Amino acid sequence: MSTSNFSNSGAVDNSRRDFLKSAAAAAGAFIIGTYVSFPDVAGAQGGFPQGPYDPNLFLRIGADNSVTVLSKHFEMGQGVTTGLATMVAEELGADWSGVRFEFAAADARIYNNLLFGPLMGTGGSSSMAESWEQMRKVGAAARMMFIAAAAAKWNVPGSEITVEKSVVTHTRSGRKANLGELAVDAMHMPVPKDVALKPAKDWNLIGTKLPRLDTPGKTTGKAIFALDMTRPGMLTAVIKRPDRFGAKVASFDSTETKKIDGVVDVVQVPAGVAVLAKDTWSAIRGREALKVTWDDSGAEKRSTAEMLESYRQMMKQPGISAEGRGDAAAGLARAAKTVEAEYTFPFLAHAPMEPMNGVIELRSDGAEIWSGSQLQSLDQMVAAQILGMKPEQIKINTLLGGGSFGRRASTTADWTAEMAQVVKAIGGRAPVHVVWTREDDIRGGFYRPMVMHRVKAGIDASGQISGWQHTVVSKSIFKGTGLEAMAVKGGVDNSTIEGIADTPYSLANLAVDVHDAETPITVLWFRSVGNTHTAYVMETMMDELAHLAGKDPVALRLALLTKQPRYAEVVRLAAEKSGWGQSTGSGRGRGFAFHHSFNTSVAMVADVSVNQAKLKVERIVAAVDCGVAIDPDVVTAQIEGAIGFALSIALRNQLTFKDGRVEQSNFDDYEPTRMREMPKVEVHIVKSTERPTGIGEPGVPPLAPAIANAIAAATGKRLRALPFDLSAFA
Amino acid sequence: MITLKVNGESHELDVSPEMPLLWALRDRLHLTGTKFGCGRAMCGACTVHIDGEAARSCSIMVGEAAGKTITTIEAISGKVAEAVTSAWQRLDVVQCGYCQSGQIMSAIVLLNGNKTPTDEDIDLSMEGNICRCGTYVRIRHAIHEAAKSLA
């Protein structure tokens, strides 16, 4: 699938804007049809579709003075709806208590992600960065239109009019009207071509803690997730998928299934066999009674140990070389001391709390989907292909996502494809809700790949790092997907080595090579992608080298970041706030890690206690530079949450295979972090007015290495695999 | 027919007595604030109150719940419930929010029985509620805040 398919090119309906304007005016509402052009941002990316396609619907102001921001981004808990609305409200001069959000319709012509478009989608911690100009310009343009409307109505100069807290005021006369009262007039004003944005010193909302817009619904049970959707006549489908990746249905017997009350139909689909029923429980029971014979001829049949051994064998041959620096072999040849180590990382399931699901309804002129859609354009395209339609015929109603961590942005839109396949298999005679159980989720693939690293690094007589050779084996996330061109350069999938080859540390001699493992097990990005494992290797090895050289680990990092003052500041801030260098007491250890990902720097200092084989992470002090913190409380929450999310990855989460079958199935043997394990967390944000960078993902990478380095400080032992094997400490 | 007393109303349901209460609430009564997370009482997303106690509705059959007083997130009321919800809102505890109905239901039961919970009490009472977004720091803080506001 070529990415060009994402742009829904075609004739622009010139009447649409007028229609929407008049429809809105009739309803007494202002809908901003500001077409805001971003040649600077778009030009740099080269993919922004050209031409006016008004209306560019980002903002609606009601007669009741409510300000509704249409979110082009998917909310999976990262606070994106609050962030986007903050930017609009800041420039508009809106009263936050009247600000609301709705999800925008799926339409890449309007809601293109400016950093990885042309497509509508959320990911790569890009939302604030990509919309930083766009959303503020939407608000600023609207403010100008309200000022123009008031100036015309009151017959006064616009320069004497202000907009604050959703009230438009003529400062000399004191005449006032709220936005709602002027909404219809403002709709008739021309959309300004050039808009000036507020300087940072004039911000009232950006940089402050504002109440999250999604909190009320999520604390009262009223928030609607895809799993909560129902349609008249809807059937619930659960799918029996093979227990080995790559297996196919040979035959099935649904006799017993059809005897179960509530079961309506059983159909074969590419993913397996779908059982459709009047309610979820009947569908689950029907599936339990289903007998499927699988064709395992093309299936993965190996166990984890065999897969790891095959990785080890691959490492004996030279891999595909990624861009390196200097001469690593020569640097190692003159090293006074070297360390060589192998590191392993297991397959991981994202396990969002809301299992994968979505509702689809087929109509004569198209299809409508209700789901936690993260890459709407891809979901449209995949469903359209299956249903023989055009992408624009697939209407997607984006709903709140009960977590994602990457899973809802599947490169193949796998669960959306299932929805389309099932509804097609029953001839569209009823709306279908495809629901995954937790077992389906844990065993259903699209995992963070299993990865092996091998590193040889050395220090010279003066204690400088003289050479670093790094080999990685992993199944490529991007190869063979429609997004391959985006991430694969020179045969190397950048997501396998991000954080190594582009390390900000000034390592003079660095060589990186990659082997692509082959398996039918499906893999996918997982919150912070390659950084989930590369940061662990880089930062624990960095710690080991510091000890080998007799240097302080923080001082060593600072010495390697002299050309990166913003990064160094984050290292210093975390060290200072954590009391780095002070004693932690016996049985305790303190460890440091720093990682730069998604253009954001995060440093963490972990305090741990190790008693026999029991590890307790006592405290994490984090420092972060993500540019301007649009809402510092959301930034803090993302770091806190990333720590909670990443802790169980360090402690215990792993998917293992026996004869090709996943051994885990639910939260008993794939257990996320629980309350009692959560450390105390301090988050320190570097004050900045630089453009915002990512925050959803960058908190994940430094956690595990900071803990591992703390364990090494406490015990002298180096842990070179995740999850930690603490049996050696018993 | 099975009679369920949910949120102060009686409902006659034509379902198997073996249907988990969770699916009766969600699919039949359309009370979707109670969530499906694991189906095996391991994550707490489906927590409701049965006769005032926290219960995992995914693992209680409708037949067992018949005749008992069932309360879901949609109908919580009283000082403790208000204090908990208000603390959750003030501190912006939620991220994805999917587990939070269950967290709130468990926190209310904790504070009903213990006006001044320690960190250890919170660890114990909230052990069964998973938050994959990792909002535990704020859940703990919100429970302490709610306790303070009730004192």
Interface residues (C-beta under 8 A of the other chain):
Chain A: M76 G77 Q78 G79 K209 P211 R212 D214 T215 P216 G217 K218 T219 T220 G221 K222 A223 I224 F225 L227 D228 T230 T236 D261 D279 T280 W281 I284 A351 P352 M353 E354 P355 L400 G401 G402 G403 S404 F405 T437 R438 D633 V634 A637 E640 G641 A642 I643 G644 F645 L647 N666 F667 D668 E671 P672 T673 R674 M675 R676 M678 K680 V681
Chain B: S16 M19 P20 W23 R26 D27 R28 H30 L31 T32 G33 T34 K35 F36 G37 C38 G39 R40 M42 C43 A45 T72 I73 E74 T85 W88 Q89 D92 V93 V94 Q95 C96 G97 Y98 C99 Q100 S101 I104 I122 D123 L124 M126 E127 N129 I130 C131 R132 C133 G134 T135 Y136 V137 R138 I139 R140
